[in-house]
Amino acid sequence: MLESMKYQMLLDEGYSAIRRGDPEAALNHFRRACESYPDRPQAYFAVAVASLEQNDGDQAIEALQKALAVDPTYAIARAYLGVEYLKRHRLSEAQQELDQALADAPHDLLVHIKYAEYYFRLGFYHRSVEMLEKGLKGPHHAKEHVVLMARQLLTQARQKCKSIVLRDPPDPRHLLRFLSPFWRRRKRVLA
């Protein structure tokens, strides 16, 4: 019980440092948690989050892979890994990781958010909207700040959907009809 409290205290101090805007201090807390309790994936995931705060995607991927080595069903780590693969244009790997994360935790709102982010980054805004609506509709039991993140992304995706004009490409035969009287008049003037 005491070890569990010590582990949680390290994680809490690290997340507190992130909220204060000090990801380096957070990394120190999370690394100590990883060293003290290498059989728990949450600390490796926390290292990844702090690494992303420092824009160190390579270290984040390494930490996410370690978290998944400890617990292959850790869906949130898998979802974050999918988005990091997408940033590196490894689309098939990103899709596999996100599919597996959704299969492992179909009611986890954070997994839905990351999958929606995947679609959003690819420009499939309508799919992003569908994923977020599905996640918000289901029994997700997420904390309020996660729900707020989902709603903000949903609003952005809906706005992008409205700004897209879906239409068929113009038929060139119609353009020729409009241009032909112009060319006839021009030939007459030139002659």
Buried (B, 14 or more C-beta within 10 A) or exposed (E): EEEEEEBEEBBEBBBEBBEEEBBEBBBBBBBBBBEEBEEBBBBBBBBBBBBBBEEBBEBBBBBBBBBBEBBEEBBBBBBBBBBBBBEEEBEEBBBBBBEBBBEBBBEBBBBBBBBBBBBBEEEBBBBBBBBBBBBBEEEBEBEEEBBEBBEEBBEBBBEBBEEEEEEEEEEEEEEEEEEEEEEEEEEEEEE
